[in-house]
């Protein structure tokens, strides 16, 4: 999961550098409002915690797919039919990413 906000002038993604799993954790790390710099147009903006959105990190899902493929090949060569179980690995990575994204985006902070 990666956290992004959108620039109000150029409408491009601004990546938020934080490993906060939930919006209240992000609020405790950064406060209610914090400044972000758009890498595309260079504009500094204040963003409220509720303006930050979580999106799935496709590199994590891709890593899960690669691990699943290699484990399927390895298990197929040495153990035969049990290799089909390894196709579950990418699904687990995808499910974890979507659950984390959904839980972050579903909770909003009350504005003061």
N, CA, C and O of each residue as an XYZ file, in Angstrom:
448
protein
N       0.850     -1.162      0.000
C       0.000      0.000      0.000
C       0.899      1.228      0.000
O       1.871      1.306      0.751
N       0.559      2.177     -0.848
C       1.265      3.449     -0.824
C       0.245      4.562     -0.649
O      -0.908      4.450     -1.066
N       0.697      5.629     -0.026
C      -0.179      6.752      0.280
C       0.075      7.871     -0.712
O       1.223      8.234     -0.972
N      -1.000      8.418     -1.265
C      -0.882      9.492     -2.249
C      -1.907     10.583     -1.960
O      -2.958     10.342     -1.367
N      -1.565     11.781     -2.399
C      -2.489     12.915     -2.437
C      -2.389     13.469     -3.851
O      -1.463     13.129     -4.587
N      -3.312     14.298     -4.227
C      -3.314     14.837     -5.581
C      -3.097     16.338     -5.550
O      -3.703     17.043     -4.743
N      -2.233     16.826     -6.429
C      -1.929     18.246     -6.537
C      -3.163     18.981     -7.066
O      -3.807     18.531     -8.014
N      -3.480     20.112     -6.444
C      -4.671     20.856     -6.865
C      -4.445     21.626     -8.171
O      -5.411     21.975     -8.849
N      -3.196     21.893     -8.532
C      -2.966     22.653     -9.759
C      -2.732     21.758    -10.977
O      -3.304     22.013    -12.036
N      -1.903     20.714    -10.850
C      -1.614     19.883    -12.029
C      -2.313     18.522    -11.988
O      -2.231     17.765    -12.956
N      -2.990     18.200    -10.898
C      -3.777     16.964    -10.737
C      -2.942     15.684    -10.817
O      -3.476     14.623    -11.138
N      -1.643     15.770    -10.530
C      -0.776     14.597    -10.525
C      -0.685     14.037     -9.111
O      -0.985     14.725     -8.135
N      -0.263     12.767     -9.017
C      -0.078     12.115     -7.721
C       1.112     12.693     -6.980
O       2.162     12.952     -7.568
N       0.935     12.891     -5.685
C       2.028     13.257     -4.793
C       2.178     12.100     -3.817
O       1.249     11.799     -3.066
N       3.320     11.458     -3.818
C       3.539     10.325     -2.918
C       3.861     10.838     -1.519
O       4.673     11.747     -1.341
N       3.208     10.237     -0.536
C       3.427     10.572      0.862
C       4.355      9.517      1.442
O       4.048      8.326      1.400
N       5.479      9.943      1.979
C       6.442      8.994      2.532
C       6.067      8.685      3.976
O       6.424      9.416      4.900
N       5.352      7.604      4.147
C       4.930      7.168      5.469
C       4.568      5.695      5.405
O       4.067      5.216      4.388
N       4.814      4.995      6.460
C       4.450      3.582      6.555
C       3.235      3.395      7.463
O       3.013      2.302      7.984
N       2.451      4.452      7.654
C       1.282      4.394      8.528
C       0.233      3.449      7.946
O      -0.206      3.648      6.813
N      -0.175      2.430      8.694
C      -1.172      1.493      8.180
C      -2.601      2.025      8.232
O      -3.466      1.533      7.507
N      -2.861      3.020      9.077
C      -4.204      3.580      9.191
C      -4.129      5.105      9.181
O      -3.065      5.687      9.390
N      -5.262      5.733      8.938
C      -5.319      7.194      8.891
C      -5.013      7.822     10.262
O      -4.315      8.836     10.303
N      -5.504      7.267     11.395
C      -5.113      7.845     12.686
C      -3.602      7.759     12.945
O      -3.035      8.652     13.577
N      -2.952      6.704     12.468
C      -1.505      6.617     12.619
C      -0.806      7.698     11.804
O       0.183      8.277     12.254
N      -1.314      7.969     10.613
C      -0.769      9.046      9.786
C      -0.983     10.391     10.467
O      -0.112     11.260     10.425
N      -2.140     10.560     11.092
C      -2.426     11.799     11.805
C      -1.469     11.982     12.981
O      -1.021     13.097     13.248
N      -1.156     10.904     13.678
C      -0.231     11.013     14.806
C       1.192     11.311     14.322
O       1.941     12.008     15.006
N       1.572     10.791     13.153
C       2.907     11.052     12.627
C       3.038     12.459     12.062
O       4.027     13.140     12.332
N       2.060     12.905     11.286
C       2.176     14.148     10.527
C       1.312     15.282     11.064
O       1.563     16.440     10.730
N       0.311     14.993     11.878
C      -0.619     16.023     12.341
C      -1.849     16.067     11.451
O      -1.945     15.317     10.479
N      -2.806     16.959     11.787
C      -4.039     17.074     11.007
C      -3.765     17.564      9.587
O      -4.320     17.033      8.626
N      -2.918     18.566      9.459
C      -2.546     19.102      8.151
C      -1.032     19.127      8.055
O      -0.341     19.382      9.041
N      -0.525     18.860      6.866
C       0.917     18.887      6.657
C       1.208     19.370      5.249
O       0.352     19.302      4.367
N       2.410     19.853      5.049
C       2.800     20.397      3.749
C       3.401     19.287      2.890
O       4.161     18.443      3.364
N       3.033     19.318      1.616
C       3.605     18.398      0.639
C       4.064     19.205     -0.565
O       3.506     20.261     -0.868
N       5.076     18.705     -1.243
C       5.626     19.374     -2.409
C       5.348     18.518     -3.635
O       5.713     17.343     -3.670
N       4.707     19.100     -4.637
C       4.430     18.391     -5.879
C       5.723     18.297     -6.688
O       6.351     19.316     -6.977
N       6.119     17.086     -7.050
C       7.334     16.891     -7.819
C       7.151     17.304     -9.283
O       8.133     17.552     -9.982
N       5.922     17.379     -9.741
C       5.665     17.719    -11.134
C       5.706     19.229    -11.379
O       6.410     19.693    -12.276
N       4.957     19.995    -10.586
C       4.895     21.440    -10.822
C       5.653     22.248     -9.772
O       5.861     23.446     -9.961
N       6.070     21.624     -8.674
C       6.854     22.309     -7.653
C       6.056     23.107     -6.650
O       6.645     23.842     -5.857
N       4.752     22.996     -6.651
C       3.899     23.768     -5.749
C       3.862     23.122     -4.362
O       3.708     21.908     -4.235
N       4.005     23.956     -3.321
C       3.863     23.501     -1.940
C       2.414     23.683     -1.523
O       1.844     24.761     -1.692
N       1.820     22.630     -0.979
C       0.425     22.691     -0.558
C       0.273     22.109      0.826
O       1.057     21.266      1.261
N      -0.765     22.586      1.515
C      -1.164     21.980      2.774
C      -2.247     20.970      2.474
O      -3.236     21.294      1.815
N      -2.076     19.759      2.944
C      -3.065     18.706      2.748
C      -3.569     18.228      4.106
O      -2.795     18.034      5.043
N      -4.877     18.045      4.189
C      -5.472     17.457      5.387
C      -5.311     15.945      5.302
O      -5.190     15.387      4.211
N      -5.310     15.300      6.431
C      -5.133     13.845      6.482
C      -6.210     13.131      5.665
O      -5.940     12.081      5.082
N      -7.416     13.681      5.612
C      -8.497     13.051      4.857
C      -8.298     13.140      3.343
O      -8.946     12.405      2.598
N      -7.422     14.018      2.879
C      -7.156     14.137      1.450
C      -6.150     13.099      0.951
O      -5.918     12.983     -0.252
N      -5.564     12.359      1.865
C      -4.610     11.307      1.506
C      -5.379     10.024      1.229
O      -6.270      9.650      1.992
N      -5.037      9.363      0.154
C      -5.675      8.104     -0.232
C      -4.627      7.004     -0.298
O      -3.464      7.260     -0.608
N      -5.040      5.801     -0.009
C      -4.172      4.632     -0.134
C      -4.481      3.948     -1.451
O      -5.645      3.788     -1.819
N      -3.442      3.548     -2.154
C      -3.592      2.787     -3.397
C      -2.732      1.535     -3.278
O      -1.733      1.516     -2.560
N      -3.135      0.502     -3.987
C      -2.389     -0.750     -3.897
C      -1.017     -0.588     -4.528
O      -0.854      0.107     -5.531
N      -0.055     -1.227     -3.937
C       1.311     -1.192     -4.431
C       1.501     -2.380     -5.369
O       1.597     -3.522     -4.919
N       1.553     -2.112     -6.652
C       1.631     -3.188     -7.633
C       2.956     -3.930     -7.607
O       3.021     -5.070     -8.065
N       4.014     -3.320     -7.087
C       5.290     -4.034     -7.009
C       5.212     -5.178     -5.999
O       5.826     -6.225     -6.205
N       4.474     -4.993     -4.926
C       4.292     -6.067     -3.943
C       3.534     -7.225     -4.576
O       3.881     -8.386     -4.361
N       2.513     -6.920     -5.345
C       1.733     -7.961     -6.017
C       2.606     -8.675     -7.046
O       2.525     -9.895     -7.186
N       3.432     -7.931     -7.761
C       4.333     -8.526     -8.747
C       5.344     -9.454     -8.074
O       5.659    -10.518     -8.606
N       5.849     -9.057     -6.915
C       6.760     -9.923     -6.151
C       6.055    -11.210     -5.760
O       6.648    -12.287     -5.831
N       4.797    -11.113     -5.348
C       4.021    -12.312     -5.009
C       3.838    -13.227     -6.200
O       3.899    -14.449     -6.063
N       3.610    -12.642     -7.381
C       3.450    -13.447     -8.591
C       4.751    -14.175     -8.926
O       4.735    -15.356     -9.273
N       5.875    -13.469     -8.821
C       7.175    -14.092     -9.115
C       7.477    -15.210     -8.134
O       7.929    -16.280     -8.542
N       7.238    -14.986     -6.852
C       7.458    -16.030     -5.851
C       6.553    -17.221     -6.125
O       6.986    -18.368     -6.011
N       5.302    -16.962     -6.486
C       4.367    -18.041     -6.799
C       4.807    -18.864     -7.996
O       4.698    -20.090     -7.982
N       5.302    -18.200     -9.029
C       5.749    -18.918    -10.233
C       6.964    -19.781     -9.924
O       7.012    -20.952    -10.301
N       7.957    -19.194     -9.229
C       9.153    -19.978     -8.914
C       8.859    -21.143     -7.980
O       9.413    -22.230     -8.146
N       7.994    -20.925     -7.005
C       7.666    -22.036     -6.103
C       6.848    -23.100     -6.825
O       6.980    -24.287     -6.525
N       5.996    -22.688     -7.783
C       5.225    -23.673     -8.556
C       6.148    -24.528     -9.412
O       5.975    -25.744     -9.492
N       7.129    -23.896    -10.051
C       8.079    -24.653    -10.869
C       8.895    -25.604    -10.008
O       9.069    -26.772    -10.356
N       9.395    -25.104     -8.885
C      10.194    -25.941     -7.987
C       9.391    -27.121     -7.462
O       9.854    -28.261     -7.492
N       8.190    -26.843     -6.983
C       7.366    -27.919     -6.428
C       6.897    -28.894     -7.506
O       6.773    -30.091     -7.247
N       6.639    -28.394     -8.708
C       6.202    -29.274     -9.789
C       7.304    -30.253    -10.178
O       7.040    -31.420    -10.464
N       8.540    -29.765    -10.184
C       9.663    -30.630    -10.557
C       9.944    -31.695     -9.504
O      10.306    -32.819     -9.850
N       9.786    -31.366     -8.245
C      10.157    -32.292     -7.180
C       8.982    -33.032     -6.542
O       9.149    -34.159     -6.076
N       7.807    -32.424     -6.511
C       6.696    -33.043     -5.795
C       5.447    -33.234     -6.632
O       4.464    -33.770     -6.121
N       5.434    -32.834     -7.865
C       4.295    -33.095     -8.742
C       3.108    -32.192     -8.492
O       3.219    -30.969     -8.589
N       1.971    -32.789     -8.171
C       0.698    -32.080     -8.089
C       0.573    -31.058     -6.985
O      -0.317    -30.210     -7.038
N       1.433    -31.110     -5.986
C       1.324    -30.151     -4.887
C       1.680    -28.735     -5.336
O       1.450    -27.781     -4.592
N       2.226    -28.585     -6.514
C       2.614    -27.263     -7.024
C       1.414    -26.358     -7.249
O       1.550    -25.134     -7.238
N       0.264    -26.935     -7.449
C      -0.916    -26.095     -7.683
C      -1.259    -25.240     -6.471
O      -1.896    -24.195     -6.606
N      -0.843    -25.675     -5.295
C      -1.079    -24.903     -4.078
C      -0.303    -23.585     -4.113
O      -0.740    -22.593     -3.531
N       0.841    -23.573     -4.789
C       1.669    -22.369     -4.800
C       1.051    -21.242     -5.626
O       1.525    -20.109     -5.550
N       0.021    -21.512     -6.402
C      -0.661    -20.445     -7.122
C      -1.494    -19.585     -6.184
O      -2.009    -18.545     -6.596
N      -1.634    -19.998     -4.944
C      -2.362    -19.225     -3.945
C      -1.513    -18.053     -3.441
O      -2.064    -17.068     -2.949
N      -0.193    -18.139     -3.554
C       0.703    -17.116     -3.020
C       0.406    -15.734     -3.601
O       0.261    -14.789     -2.824
N       0.305    -15.560     -4.930
C      -0.025    -14.213     -5.435
C      -1.396    -13.713     -4.971
O      -1.587    -12.513     -4.773
N      -2.332    -14.621     -4.802
C      -3.653    -14.216     -4.308
C      -3.583    -13.692     -2.885
O      -4.295    -12.752     -2.530
N      -2.725    -14.298     -2.065
C      -2.553    -13.830     -0.695
C      -1.919    -12.439     -0.662
O      -2.323    -11.591      0.134
N      -0.926    -12.202     -1.525
C      -0.309    -10.879     -1.602
C      -1.337     -9.840     -2.047
O      -1.403     -8.752     -1.476
N      -2.138    -10.167     -3.060
C      -3.144     -9.247     -3.561
C      -4.200     -8.961     -2.494
O      -4.620     -7.816     -2.329
N      -4.630     -9.996     -1.770
C      -5.647     -9.829     -0.734
C      -5.133     -8.945      0.395
O      -5.873     -8.104      0.907
N      -3.878     -9.122      0.788
C      -3.310     -8.301      1.852
C      -3.260     -6.841      1.430
O      -3.603     -5.960      2.219
N      -2.836     -6.568      0.191
C      -2.765     -5.197     -0.302
C      -4.150     -4.553     -0.380
O      -4.321     -3.401      0.019
N      -5.122     -5.279     -0.884
C      -6.459     -4.699     -1.015
C      -7.114     -4.486      0.348
O      -7.836     -3.506      0.528
N      -6.882     -5.373      1.303
C      -7.432     -5.181      2.649
C      -6.806     -3.976      3.336
O      -7.505     -3.208      3.995
N      -5.493     -3.803      3.189
C      -4.822     -2.657      3.797
C      -5.315     -1.354      3.179
O      -5.547     -0.378      3.892
N      -5.474     -1.333      1.875
C      -5.965     -0.143      1.183
C      -7.392      0.182      1.597
O      -7.723      1.339      1.855
N      -8.229     -0.834      1.658
C      -9.634     -0.636      2.021
C      -9.769     -0.127      3.456
O     -10.577      0.763      3.723
N      -8.987     -0.682      4.376
C      -9.097     -0.244      5.764
C      -8.590      1.179      5.946
O      -9.131      1.915      6.772
N      -7.558      1.593      5.192
C      -7.071      2.966      5.293
C      -8.097      3.937      4.741
O      -8.390      4.952      5.373
N      -8.645      3.643      3.574
C      -9.563      4.567      2.908
C     -10.937      4.625      3.565
O     -11.657      5.603      3.365
N     -11.325      3.627      4.331
C     -12.668      3.604      4.903
C     -12.813      4.480      6.152
O     -13.933      4.831      6.522
N     -11.718      4.835      6.799
C     -11.783      5.603      8.034
C     -11.383      7.041      7.771
O     -10.330      7.296      7.186
N     -12.215      7.990      8.199
C     -11.917      9.412      8.031
C     -11.759     10.066      9.402
O     -12.356      9.627     10.385
N     -10.958     11.111      9.451
C     -10.706     11.877     10.664
C     -11.667     13.059     10.701
O     -11.902     13.703      9.679
N     -12.218     13.345     11.872
C     -13.117     14.495     12.007
C     -12.320     15.781     11.898
O     -11.297     15.951     12.561
N     -12.796     16.680     11.059
C     -12.118     17.972     10.882
C     -12.482     18.900     12.031
O     -13.609     18.893     12.526
N     -11.517     19.688     12.438
C     -11.728     20.604     13.577
C     -12.042     21.993     13.105
O     -12.249     22.891     13.921
